[in-house]
Amino acid sequence: MPKYKALMLSATLALALPGIAQAQSETAMAAEVTADTVIASVNGTEITVGHLIASVPDLAPEDQQLPDEVLFEGLIERLIQQTAVSQSQQEMPSATRLRLENQRNQLVASDVVERMAAAIEVSDADVQAAYDVRFADFTPATEYNASHILVATEAEAGAVIEALDGGADFAEQAREKSTGPSGPNGGALGWFGAGRMVPEFEQAVVEMEVGAISQPVQTQFGWHVIKLNETRIPSVPALDTMRGELQTEVFRQQLFAEIDALVGKAEIVRADVSGIDPAVLRNMALIGR
């Protein structure tokens, strides 16, 4: 939405009419207020308390923070304006109709999914089952903690090794000379396992002893001087340390299973779209815009 339009809507909400707001409150006290309580009509089209309430979630955050009495009166004026202006349109433009259809489906689907989500209860047994599946085929494999200095040529890598052999600090050399993103951090790469690094780098690390510094290693990124800091063989983490992650995983699985079931029940016919250029998405002229 253009900025000026957003400002106009905010200004509308900020229009407080204390006298009318007070009269409205006194009237509301005289009878029970429901979602069907009519607060205005425009050419016979009723605007209800329900319409007011339903419009609040769509307001900008700053508008939602307005005092209730200001927000109440501002929303009445806004809905009156919107209704009157919309009624001036004798025939709904194609673009507007299509957007309304999309928005209706989105709102209804969101409501259904929220109800599904609220009904899901992840039990301890569910979490235990997910834990068992996650680690059923767990095979401990060595992980490595290494640092490296990345330079452009083999000669530069050799010069770095010479400096290190002379007592230079590895981290300082990395900060001064490494062209890799880990340079400012002293070349530290943290922990990694098999398959996380390019093959030439990984092979060099696997063959090193802890504390050793490699000869120049060439990869697609340049020449590396590697220091192996530590190795470890991880164990299966305790269930309690994984509980939150597993609960989220099970919840998502159950929710998407319900969504997939609904989609599976639907009679869906897919047209052949192979002849449609995806760039059609940008052609707003097709829907009258």
N, C-alpha and C positions, 0 to 999 in steps of 0.2 A: 504494500500500500504506500503511495507517495506520502512523503513526510507531512505535507500541508493537510492532507486528508486526516491523518492520524491526529494532528494538532486540533483540527476542527472538531473531531469527535471528543477529544479530551476537554476542549473548551465547553462543549455542550454539557458534558457531565458535571463540569464545575459550576454551572448556573444554578445556584441555590435560591429558592424562593421560600423563605422561612414561613410566610403567612400561609401559603398553600400547603406546605409540608405539615404545618401544625394542624390545619383543617383536615388533611388526609388522615393524620394519625388519630384525631378525635373520631372521625367517621369509622375508621377501622376498629376502634375500641367498641363501637356500638354493635358490631356484628362479628360473627366468627369469620376469620379470613381463611380461605382455601385457595388452592391453585387456580380455581375457576372464578375467583372473585374478579369482576371487571373493574378496571381502573380508568379506562378510556375507550372510546370507539372512534373510528375514522371512516366516515361514509358507510357506517353500518358494520365495519369490521372491528370486532372486539379485541382489546388488548387486556390481558389478564395478569394477575400476580404471578401466575406460572410463567408467562412470557418474560416478566422481569427477572425472575429467579434463574431461568434458563439462559439468560443473556450474560449473567455475571461471569461465568468461567471463561468467556471469550474476550473479556475486557483486558486491556493492558494492565500489567501488575501495578503500576502507579495509580491507575483509576480504581483498582480493587481496594486500595488502601484509603480511599476517601471515606469520610464519616458516612454512616448509613443514611442519615437524613439528606445529605447532599447527593449521595449515589442514587437513592430512591427517586428523588425528584428529577435528577438528571437523566436516569434511564427512562422514566415516563416520557420526557420530552424527546429523547432520542428515538424511542420506538414510535412515537406519534409521527415524527419527521420521516422516519424510514418507511412507515406504512403509507403515509400520504404521497411520498415521492414514488414508491413502488406502484401505487395505484394509477399514477399518471402514465405508466407504460401499458398501452393497450394490448400489445402482443409481446410475449416474452422472447427475447433474442435467443437464438440457438445456443450460443456460448453460455449464457446464464442458465438455460435449462440443463445443459450437460453438466455444468459445475454443480448445480443443485442435486442432480441424480448421484453424482460421485460423492458429494458431501453427505447425502442421506445414507448411502451405503456405508460410508466410513463411520458415521456417528452410531448407526445401529450395530455395526460389527464391533465397534469399540465397546459398546454397552454389553453385548453378549460376551465378549472376551473378558471384560472385567468381572462379570458374574461367574464365569467359569473359573477364573483365577481365585476369586474369593471362596469358592467351594472346595478348592483343592487343599487337602491336608497331607503333608508329607510326614509319614510315620518314621519311627526309629528303625523299623524293619526295612522300610524303603531305602533309608540311608545306608544301612548295613549291606543290603543287596547291591547297591550302586558301588559301594566301597569294594566289595568282593569282586565285582565285575572289573572294576578299574585296575585292580592289582592281581587278577587271576594269573596273568602270564608275565608278571613282573620278573625280570632277570637283571640282577645287579650288574651294572657296567661302570667302568671307571670314568670319572669326570675329572676335568683338568681346569686348573686356575693358572692362567698364563698372562704375560704382558708382552708387548712387542713394540718395535720401532720400525716404522714404514718409511722407506726412502725410495728415490726414483731409480737409482743405479746400483749395480753390484759393488762398484768402487766406493760409493757412499756407505753402503752397508759394511764393507770391510773397514772403513775408517771408524765407524761406530764401534765395531768389535775391538779394534785396536785401542780405542779410548777406554772401553770397559775393562779390557785386560790391564790397562794402566791404572785402574782404580776409580774410574769415573762412575758416578751413581747412575744406575739404569733409568730410574724415573726422571732424573734431571736431563739425561740425554734424550729421552722420549719427548719431554716438554720442549726442548730446544730444537730437535731435528726431525721428529716424526711428522709426516704429512697426513697421517690417519686421524680419524675423529677421536681416537682414544689418547692422542698425544697430550692434550692439556691435562689429562688425568694420569699422567705418568706412564701411559701405554697400557694400563690395566684393562683386561678384557673380561674379568670375572670368571665365573664357572661355566663350562660348556662340556657337552658330551659328543658322542660320535654323530657325524653328519651335520654339525652346526657350523663348521668352518670349511673353507674350500679344501679339496683333497690334499694338495701339496702342503698346506699349512698343518692340517690335522696329522698327516703322516709324520712330519717333523716332530710335532709335539709328542706323539705316541712313543717315539723312539728316544726321547730325552729322559734324563734323570732329573729329579727335583733339585732345583737350584742351579741347573746348568744353563748356559747360554748357547744358542745354536750358531752354526755357520749361516751365511746368507741363504735365505729361502725365497725362491722366486714364485710369485703367483700372478694372476691377472691384474692385481692391484699394484704390483711393484716388487720391491725387495724387502724382506722382513728379517729383523734380528729378534729372536724370540727368547724369552726367559720363562722357564717353567717354575711357577711358585709353589704349587701344591697339587696333590692328587687325592681323590677320595672315592670310595665305593658307597653309593647311597643305599640306605635301607628303606623299607616300606614305611611311609609316614604313619603315625598313629591316627586312628579313626577320628579322635576329637579334634585334631589339627586340621582335618579335612571336612569336618561336619558342615560348616557354612557353605563351602563350595559345592559339596555333594547335595545339600538340600536345594540349592539353586538349580543344580543340574537336573535333579529329579522333578522339581516343579516345572521347569521348562519342558522336559520330556512329556510330562502328563498333559500340560496345557496344549502343546503342539499336537499331541496324539488326538485330543478332542477336536481341535481345529481341523486336522487332517480327516477325521471321521466325518465331520460335517461336509467337507469338500468332496469326500468320497461318495457320499449319498446323493450329491447333486448330479443332475443330468447335464453334463458339460459337453458341448460340441465345439471343437476348435477348428477354425477356418485355416486354410493354407495361406500363411502370411509371407511365404518365401519371396513373393513378387513385390512386396511393399518395402520401399526404402525407409529405414528407420528415421531418416532426416525429416519425415513427414511430421514428426513430433513438434517441429519448430514452425510449421506452417499454420499460424493462427488464422489465416484468411479462410481456411476450410470451414471454420466454425463461426465465421462472421466477425473476426477480430483482426 
